[in-house]
């Protein structure tokens, strides 16, 4: 007898349907074909234990299980449950009219309990698109898949529950999650706020500009100046995620297995801060069966790299293409996948190995040329992709001890959102398709949109000559100037906007490192 059940597999951040076909013919042993990996092949032993545990029998004939399409590699233990049910159906022990209406996923333990699997959100989205009526999955995954409307998500804890449901001996209530209500309920659940930061008003101003235009930032300052503390608060002033962005972000975290058991939808902008010992594969993504890396997990959010010069050179260089294209393509001999990577890069560094170069009170003990060599650990092409260079100085005692309350993240966010709305209106054209912020403008568009008057042009020319600014700083200054003008609601870029933008190119100055 031939039986067919349906499951799903993930390719990149999207899913496709997998048909699990079981046939019982003359012979012996169980054979799983269709390009399975070792985890899928090992399911035979788990399935045999489960079937005997529930007093069913494993056919003493040749059982062929085919995972179609057969030319795409299948990986992981998520096919345990559909293979089990397919074998039971093929041997006549399971009789169900629902089997063809279900997408079934789940890893089984030896006693029949189900364990959670990765990537259930994109699989649920694909199941709905394909017109399936039900999706059977482990209880721990039900909230994750439940945000997809239009398909009955059935959470089960054991294999016998799945059998009872398919044979209609019991009815299980589908999980119901009001996606919009959940989204707006948890939209601004941040535990940190800029109101808790005393002093550093000039740094807050720079970060507000960065958030308004989605600009990349590097903060340079001595240890303890507050660089990490400020970086953690940047997501609180970014515009709230749209529902579409939240779903896209949740899909990536689902594929990577980063969603908690109680999580359904990511409503806060991601904030990822990998350690400087991270490998290039862990940062950009990859592996034998490619998985998203930290730059994709920070999609629609912030990637914070603390102590930037301490990262390996190869790790930093792999970010150059994703920073430019807002996506990462991972190619292998037999597979090529694409992960989104539209993130804000926030980096921090000490100005020198000892950390006290340009410190107002402490003396730097680094020898001649050491500061420049330390800065040279960051390549010019990477530095070229960072719009704002911000020098952070220690907070004075009077500011720390002050009882005055700083401006809250909410107040800053209001201004950021208004600036983003101006940019959305500006780029709502055929030329601006796929561009959502000033930082994403290509060079031809910069010349068209960021037009300077004669006084501003003269100031910029003078600054580039006197301060030794590099040619690569020109476009960056224009983009940042446009963002500053947007924050003030100005339709044109004024001289004051250019003057402020020039201040944020510290590392381009020829005499910065002495």
N, C-alpha and C positions, 0 to 999 in steps of 0.2 A: 504494500500500500504506500502511496505517496502522500506526504503531508507538507504543508507550507505555512510557516509563520513569518512575521515581519519584525525586524529590528531596525536600528539606525547606527550609522557611524559618522564620525566627524572628519571633515577635510578642511584644514585651516580653522575658520570660525563658523563655517557652514556645515550642514549635515546632508546626508543622502540616505535613502532607504535601502536596507539590506534584506533580501529574501532568504530565509532559512528553510531549505528544502530537505526533507528526510525521506529516504527510501529504504525499505527492508527487503533484501533479496537473499538468494541462497549463498551461504558462505559463513564466515565468522568475523568477529572483531568490529569495532566502530572506526570509521574513517571520516575525518573532517577535512574537506577540501574547499578551495576558494580563497587561497592565499592567506591562511590564518597564521598568526604569530604563535610563539610558544605558550602564551597565556591562554589562547583559545584552544590550542591542542590539549593542554592540561585539563581543560574542562571535562574531558571524558571521565576522569577519576572522581571529580566532584559530583558529576551527574549520576554516576553509578551508585555512589553512596546515598544521594538524596532519594533516588528512585526506590532503593531497597528500604530506606528509612520509613517511607510511607506505604510499605507493603505492596508496591507495584513491582513489576518485573522488567528487567532489561532483556530485550529479544536475543535469543541465542542463535541469531543469524547475522548476516553481514548488514550493518547499518551504515549507509552513506549519507553524510550531512554535507550539503553544498551551501556555501555562503556566496550569494550572487549580488552584484557582479563579481565574477571570479578573478578579474584582472586588477582589482583594487585591494590593497593589503588591509586586513582586519586585525585590530589589536585590542588587548585588554580582556578582562573577564566579564564584560557586560553582556556577552552573548550566552552566558550559562543558562539563564531562564528560558529564552526562546528556543534554544536547542533542546532543553529538557522537555518542554511542552510539545515541541515538534515530534520528538521520538515517541512520547506517550500517545500522541494523536495518530502517528503512522502505525503503531502497533495495536490500535483499537482500544487502548485503555482510557483515552480521553475523547469524549464526544461533545463537540461544541460547534455551534453555528456562529459564535462570536469571533472565532480565531482569525478569520480573514479581515475583521474590522479593527484589529488591534495592532498597535506598535508595542512590542514587549521588550523590556530591557531589565537587566539585574544580574548581579553576581550572587551565586548561591554558596552557602557554607555547607559543611558535610551533614548537618542536621536539618537542612532545608530553610534556614533563615536567610533573608536577603540582605545584602550589603549595598551601600550607595555606590553610584558610578559617576564618572565625569561626563560633562557635555550634554546633560539632559535638556537644557533650554533650547539650543539649536535643533536638537532632535525633535522636540515637541513642536517647534515652529514649522519644521519640514513635514511632520505628521499631519498638522492642520492643513498645510498647503496641498498635501497629497489626498486629502479628503478622508482620512481615517476617523473613525468614530470614538475610539478609546485609545488611551496609552496607559499600559500597565508598567509600573516602576516601583522601586523600593520606597518605603515610607519616608525615608530621609530626603528623597529628591522631590517629593510632591509639591512643596512650596515653590521650588525653583521652576518646575514645569507648569505650575498652576497659574502663573501670570499670563500664560497664553490662553486667550479666550477662544471659544468655538470648538473645543475638543474636551471630552470627559477625561480628566486626569485621575486615575485610580491608584492610590497609594496602598501597597500591600507589604506585609511583614514576612510572610513565609510562602513557600511554593504551593502548599495546600490551599492557601487563600486564593491564589491565582487560579488553581484548578476549580475550586468551588465557584468562583466568579464566572469563569468561562463556561462551566456546565450549568450556570444559572441556578445553583442551589442557594446562593446568597447574593444579595445586592449590596454593593459598597457605594456609599455616597461619594461622588466626585468632589475633590477639593475645589473650593471656590475662593478666589482671591480677587478683590476689587483692585485692579492694578492702579487705576488713577487715584483712588483713595489712599492706597498704600504709598504711592509716589509722593503725593502732596503732604501726607502725614509725616513722613520722615525726611522731607526735602532739606531742611536746614538743621539737622541734628548734629551740629559740630560741638566738640567739647572744648575747643580753644577759641580765642578771640583776640583781636588786636587791642581791645580795651585793656588787656592784661599786660601790655608792653609799655613800660615807662621810657620816655625819651625816644631816641632814634627816629625823629620826625622826618629827617631827610631820607632815611632808608625806606620808611613807610611810603613816602611820596614816590620813590623810584619803583617800589613794588606795585603801587597802585597803577602807575603808567604801564608796567609790564602786564598786569592783569587786564587792563583796558584794551591793549593791542595784541595780547597773546605773545609778548616778546620773551625771548630767552634772556636769563639774567645770570651774571656771576658776581658774587659778593666776596670782596677781599678784605680781610681784617684779622687782627690778632685773636688768639684763643680767648673764649669767654666774652666776646663782644656781642653775642646774641644772633649769630648768623643762622644757626639751626632752628632756634626758637622762632625767628621771623619766617623762615621757609615753611615751617609746619602750619603757619597761619594763612598762607597764600590761598589754599582752596576755599577759605571762608569768604574771600572777597571776589572770587571768580563768579560769573553769572551761574545761577542754578542750572543743573542738567535739564535738558528737555527730556520728555518721555522717550523719544526716539534715541537720544544719546544714552539714556539710562539702560535701555534694552540692549543697545550695541555693546556697552561696557560690561553688562552682566553676562552677555554671551561669551566674551573673552575670558572672564573669570570662571565661568562654568566649564569651558573647554580645558582650562588649566587646573581645574579641581580646587579653586581657591574660595568657593562659596561655602559659608558655614551651613550647618544643618537647619538652622532656623531662618536663614537668609532667603529672600525671594527676589528682591530687586535692589540693585545698587543705586542709591539715591544721592550719595555724596560723590563729589569728584574725587577720583583716586589720588592717593598720595603714596608714592613708592620711594623708598630711600635705601637702595642696596648698599652693602658694605663694599669698601674699596678693593677687597680681595675677590670680587665677583669675576667670573670668566666671561669671555666674549659671547659664548653660546647662551649662558644664563641671562645676559643682558639683552641681546638682540633676538634670541629664540633659536630653536633648532633641535638637534637630536636625531636619532635614527628615524623616529616618527615625529616630525617637527611639532614642537609645542611653543606657545607664545612666551616671550621673554619679558623682562621687566619693562622694556620700552612699550610693549603692547599692553601690559597690565596697567600702565599709567595712561593709556589712551583716554582722551577727554579730561585728563587731569594733569598732575604735576609729577615729574621725575626729579628727585633731589639727589645730587651727587655731592656728598660732603667730602672735603679734602680732595679736590679734583686731581691735583698733581700726583697723588698717591695711587691712582688707578693705573693699571697697566696700559701702555701706549696702544696696544692692539685693541683693547677694550674700548678706549675712547674713539679710535678711528672708525670702528664699525657703526658708530652713531651718525656719521656724516651724511650718508645717503638717507636714512630715515628722517633726519632733521629737515632735509630739503624736500623730500617727496611725501612726508607724512604717512608713510607705510613702509613695511619691510617685506621683501621677497626672499624666501629661503628655498634654495634649489638643491636637490639631491639627484643622484643618477636616475632614479625612477619616479621621483615626485617633486613637485614644486608647489609651495603654498604661499599665500599672501596674508599677512596680518596687518590690521590698521595700527598706526603709531602716531596719532596726532596729539602730541603732548607738549607741555611747557617745560623746558629744561631750566632748572634752577640749580646752579652750582655754587659751591663755596670753597675758599682756599685761604690758607695763611699766606702772607706776602713773602715769606722766606722760610727756610727750615726751622729756625728758632722761633719764628712767629711774630717778631717785634719790629720788623722793618717799618719805618714811618710811624712808630708808636709815639704818642705825645709825651709819655713819661718814661718808658723803659727803653734801654739801649739795645740795638741789634748787635749780636756778636758774630754774625756771618761774615766771612772773609770777602775780599774783592771778587766780583763776578759770580758769587754764589746765588745772589738774588735773581740775576738774569738767567742763570742755568736752571734754577727752580721753576721760573716762569716758562722757560722753553720746553718743559715737559708737556705743556699743552701746545699742540700744533697750531700753526697759523690758520689752516683751513677750518679747524674746529672753532677757534676763537672768532673766526670770521662769521660764524653762524650764531654768535651770541650778541644780542643787540645792546644790552645795558651792562656796563661795568660799574659796580657800585663799591666805593670804599667805605667800610664799616669801622667806626671808631668806638672805643669803650664808652659806656654810659657813665656820666659823672654822678657822684654821690648825691648831689642835690636833686637830680632827676629821679634816681632810684627811690629816694626817701620822700619824694613829693606825694602829696595826697590828691593831687589833681588827676581826674580820670581821663585817660586817653580816648581818642576817637574809636568807636566800636567798628567791628568788621561790617556790621549792617550799614552804617553810614557810608563807609568807603564803597561797599558793594553797590549802593544805589547809584553813585557816580559812574562806576565801572559799567553797569548795565546800560545807562544812558549813552555812554560812549560806544558800546557794542551795538546798540540800536542804530546809531548814526552810520556805523560801518556796514551793518546789514543792509541798510537802505542804499548806501553807496555802491555795494557790490551786487545789488539785485539787478544785474544786467547779463547779457550773453557773454560779455568779456569777463565778468566777475564770477562766472559759474565755478563752484568748487572753492571759492575764496570767502572766508568768513571773518577775517581780521586783518588789520594792517600788516602784521608780521608775515602774512602769507602772500603779499603782493610780489609779483615778479618784476624785474627791472624795467621792462617797457611800461608797465602800469604805474610804477613809482614816478617816472618822468612825466606821465600824463596827469596824475592825481596830485602829487606833491610839488606843486609849482610855487616857487619862492618869489617874493618881490625883490626889487633891486637892493634894498638895505639888508634883507636877510641873506641874499646871495653873497653880498660883499662880506658880511660877517662870517659866513661859512668858509669862504675862500681864505680870509685872513686867519681863521682858526686852524685850517688845515696846513697852512704855511708856517705859522708861528709855533704851533704845538707839535708839528711833525706828525700829524695824523696820516694814516695810510689811506690809499685810494679806496680800499675795501670798506672804510668807515663811512663813505659818502652816502650810499644807499641806506645804511642803517640809521644814520642821523636823520635823513629825510623821513623814514618810516616812523621813528620815535617822535619827531616833530609833529607829524600828522596826528599821532595818538594824543599828544599833549594838547593840540588844538581841539581834538574831539572832546577831551575831558572838559574843556572850557566852553564847548559849544560853538567854537569859531569856525566859520566856513572856509577861512583862509589861514595859511601858516604865517604867523607874525614873527618878527625878529626875536621876541622874548621866547617863543617856543623853540626856535633853533638854538638860542643861547643855552637853554636848559638841556636840550638834547646833547649838545657838545660836551657838557659836563659828564655825561655817562659813557665816555669813551676813554677812560683812564688808561687802560692797558695798551691803547694804540699810541700813546705819547712816547716819542722817541727817548725821552729822558726819565721815564717813570721809574725804571729800576736802577737809576744812578749812572 
